[in-house]
Structure formats: C-alpha cells, structure tokens
Amino acid sequence: MLRQRITTAIVIAVVFFAALFLLSSTAFSLVIACLVGCSAWEWSNLSGFASLLQRVSYLCVVLIVLCLSAVLIGFPVALDLNAGQVILSYTVPWWAIALLWVQGYPSSAILWGNRWMRAIMGVLVLVPTWVAAVMLVHLDHGPWLVCLVVVIVAAADIGAYFAGLRYGRHYLSPHVSPKKTWEGLFGGILANVPIVIALGLAFGLDFRHWIVLGLTVLATVLSSVLGDLLESMVKRHRGIKDSGNLLPGHGGLLDRIDSLTAALPVFVLITVSSNAWF
C-alpha cells in the first residue's frame, strides 16, 4: 500500500508540473476544468445522489456554472482579472460559514445535511477553485505562483503530520477528524516560515510586503486545513472513507485536492487585492 501511494504521488506530481510548465495558460486551465469535472462527479456521491442520472445531472450543473464563470471572466479570449476578483470576493466568504459548520459538527448537519445543500456546497467549493487557478496561472510568473501555493499546502501538511505525531495532544476537531491537532496546525504554520523568509529575501521585499506575504501564507495554510476538514466532515456524514477510487492508494481526486479547494481561492484573492508582493 505504501509503495502504491508513493508511486501514485510521483506520477501525479510529474503529470501536474509537466502540464503546468509545458502547456499554455489556456490549455492548463482546461486541464484544471477536467479535474473539477472529475471532482464534481465524486462530490455527487458525497451529496448523496445515487443513480447514474442524478450524478450525471449534477456533473452537468457544475460544468454549466463553470462555463458561466468562464464567460464572466472573459476566458479564454481576454481574461478579466477584476471580474475574477469579484467572483472570489463573493464566494470566498462562504468558507467562514464552512468553518462554523465544521466547528458545530455533528449538530450543524441539520443545516447542511440534506443532499441539496451538500450539492450547493460542492458548487461553492469547486467552481471558485477553477476561477482562482485560471486567474493565478495567467498572472506574471503564474506557473511559479501555482507551484508556490502547492508547496505552501504541502509544507503545511508535512509539518502538521510530524508535529502532530510528536506533540499532538489537543484535538482540532475531534468529531470531524480525530487525527488533527492544534499542535499539528502550529507545526504546519511553522513549516512555512522558511518559505516566507526565502521569498522575502529573494524578492528583496520591504516591510509592508513582508507583512503582506506573511499574512497571505498564514491565511493560505489556515484555509487549507479548513478545506481538508470540510471534505472530511461531509465524508463522515455520508459514511464513506474516500471520495472515490480514481487514485490507487490515495482514494479519490477530492481526497488529494481538498486542501487546495480552499487555499487556492484565498491565496489568489489576497494576492490580487493587495497589488501583489512579488
């Protein structure tokens, strides 16, 4: 199982970074749209849709909303970052509601536990992720910024794992994910400190931009944890371990990108709104 997980992880990394750096921004955006489609298929199961017709219908709804978002931001002809920023400004705050639901689980399930609410939740999770990815990859140094978000989330995950394993005592959300601890969260934050320092020195940032960078990374780390917890909460409510079986040794695609579904929109919204630090 461990060998299978490692092999799958390597293949995923190679394919992702090859697409990121070898494809055009438009082509990469279409690849991400396909990943969103696969994730929507998995979310249809998390929502509780059982029949093939119901799951296909949900997938079509998500893709229609994605296409409407593409029209609003001018993709692929002339990307309008301001329009993208507006979309994220209206959708990113939804994660504050998600935080309250995670904190209140299982009692909060009375608000979101029916399949239609979970279906809406999936749209709010997946479509802004695509919008954020498109915006980011079209910025100056776009592919490297995408890499940065992935590295931040990966470092937070690794730091949280080892800190939680060694020092974990106080559970972050025991009803949702019994293995996550506050000590792990702080470990994930600390694991990103070297990244902030390296970027600040590399770009020769002044004090203001150091602060912006630090807060951006912190918000990205915290939101990545929330994205993970939200999917864990929905899976627990649904009574399943994995969102799917697409990735051998890893489960479903959502199980691999759940952290990014929150981290990416938050990172992009802060970066674009703050006139960038890079």
N, C-alpha and C positions, 0 to 999 in steps of 0.2 A: 504493500500500500504506500509506504513512504517513497519507494523508488518511483512508483507511478505518479505520485503527487509532484515529485521533483521534476520528472520528465515532462509532465504536462505544463508545469510552471515555466520551464525553459522554453518550450515550444510557444507558449502564449507570449512570453517576453520577446522572443525573436520575431514572431509574426507582427506583433504590435509595433515594435520600434522600426521594423522594416517598412511597414505601411506608413508610419509617421514621417519618416525621413525620405522615403523613396517616392511616395505618391504626392501628387499636388494637394493643395489645401482642400480643393473641391472634392477630389477623389477620397481623401481621408475622411472628410465629413460624411460622405456617402457610406463609407465603411462603418463609421460610428452609427449611422442611421440603421444599418443592418443589425448591429449589435443591440440597439434599442428595440428593434423588432423582435429579436430573439428573447430579450429580457421581458418584453410585453407578453410574449407567449407564456413565459414562466410565471409572470405576475397574474395572468388569467387564472392559473391554478391556485396561486396564493389567495386570489379573490374569492375562490370557491366555485368558479364556473367549471362544470364537469363535462358537459357534452362538447363534441368537436365543433358544432355550430356556434355555441356560446363562446368558445375560446377563439375561434377564427374571427368572430364578430368583434370581440374585444381587441384583438390584434389590429383589425381594420380601423377601429375607432382611434386607437393610439396613433396609428400611421397617418390618419386624416388630420388629427390635431398637430402632429409633427409637420405635415405638409403646410398647414395653415401658418404655423410658426415660421416655416421657411419663407413663405410669401411675405410675411410681415417684416422679416429682417433682410429681404432682398436677395436671398440665396437662390441660385448661385451667381446671379448676374452682377449685382453691385451690393455687397454686404453693407448693411446699415447698422453700425455698432450702437448707435443711440436707440434704435428700435429694440435691439437685443438687450440693451441695458434696461429698458422699460419692462420688457418681459420678465427679466430676472428680478427686477425691483418688486414686481407683483407676486412672483412665485416663491422666491427665496424665503420671505417671512413665514411661509407655511411651515417651515421647519421648526418655528417656535411652538406651533400647535403640536407638531410631532413630538417635540420634547416633553410637553405636558402629558401627552398620551403615553409615552414611554414611562415617565415617572409615575403615572397613575395606574399602570397595568397591574393586575387584570381588571380593576374596576372600570378603567377607561374604555374597555372593549364595548361597553354599552353604547358608546358614541360612534365607534368606527367598525364594530364587529360584523355588521351585515355586509354582504358581498358587494353591494353597490357603492358603499363608502370606501371599501377596500379598492374597488375598481377606480374610483376617482383619485384615491391616494396614489395608485400606480401611475396615472397620468401626470400628477404633480411631481412625482419622483423622476420619471423617465424623460419626458419632453424637455424640461429645463436643462437636464444633463446634456442633451444633444445641442441645444441652443448655446450653452456655455462652451462646449467643446468646439463648435464652429467658430464662435467669436474668438476663442483663445488661439486656435491654430492659424487664424487669419491676421493676428497681430504681428508686429515686428518681433522676430525671434520666436514666433509662435510654436514651432515644434519643441524648442527648448523649454518653453513655458509649460507645455503639456508634460514634458519629462519632469519638470520641477514639481508639479502637483502630484504626479505618480510617486516620485521619490519622497515627498513630504508624507504622503499617506503610508507608504511602505515603511519609512523610518519610524513613524508613529506606531505602526502595527508591531514592528520588531521590538521597539523599545518597550511597548506595553506588555508584550509577551514575556520578555525576560525580567522586567521589573515586577510584573505580577507574579511570575513564578517564584521569584526570590523573596519579595517583600509583601506580596498581596495578602491583605487581612480584611480590608473593608470593601464590601461589595458595592459596585457602582449601581447595578440594577438587578438584584437577585432574582426577581420574578421573570425577567426577560432573558438575561444572560448570566448565569451563576458564576462563570469563569472570569468575568471582567471586574476589575477592582479599581479603586481610586488610586492606589499605588501604581497600577499599570498605566492609568491615564497620565499621571505625572511623569512616569518613565517615558511615555510616548512623546510628551511635550519636551522633555529634556533631550531626547534623541534628536530633536530638530534644532537645538541650539547651535551645534556646529554648522548646520546648513545655513542658518541665518548669518552667522559670523563670516562664513566663507563667501556668501553672496555680497554681504556688505563691504567686505574688503575688495572683492573682485570688481565691483562697480564703483568703488570709491564714494559711497553714499554719505550725505551729510546727516546731521542728527535727525532731522524731520523724516527723511526717507528711511533711516534705520528704524525709527518707531513704526512707520507705515509697514515696512517689511515684517517686522516682528509681530505686529498685530495681525497682519494678513496670514502669516504662517500659523499663529496661535488659533485664529478663527478656523482655518482650514483643518487643523488637527482636531479641534473640538467637534466640528461638523462631521468629519469622517467617522468619529466614534458614534455620533448620533445616527448617521446613515446605516451603520452596521447594526446598531441596536433596534432601529425601526424594522429592518427586514427580519431580524431575529424575533421581534415581537409578533409580527404577522405570521411567521412560520410556526411559532409556538401556539398561537391561537388556532392556526389551521391544523396543527397536529402533525407537521412533517419536519424532517430533519434538514433536507436540502430543497432548494427551489427547483431543481431539475437534475438531470444526469448527463448533461452535454459534455462536461469536462471530467475525464476519468480521474478519480482520486480527489476531486475538488467539489463535485456536485454540479450545480447549475451555474450559468453565467452570472446571475444575480448574486450568487454567493461570493463571487470574486470582485464584483464592481460595486457592491452595496455601499462601501465607504465613499467611493468616488461620486455616487449619485448626489450626495450632499456636499462633499468637499469641493467639487469642481464648480458648481454654480456660485458658491460662496466666494471662492478664490477669484473667479472672474469678475463678479460684481464689485468686490472691493478693489481689485486691480484697475478696472476700467474707471470706477468712480473716483479713485484717488489720484487720477492722472499718472498712474504708474510710478514705480520706484526703479525700474530698470532702464 
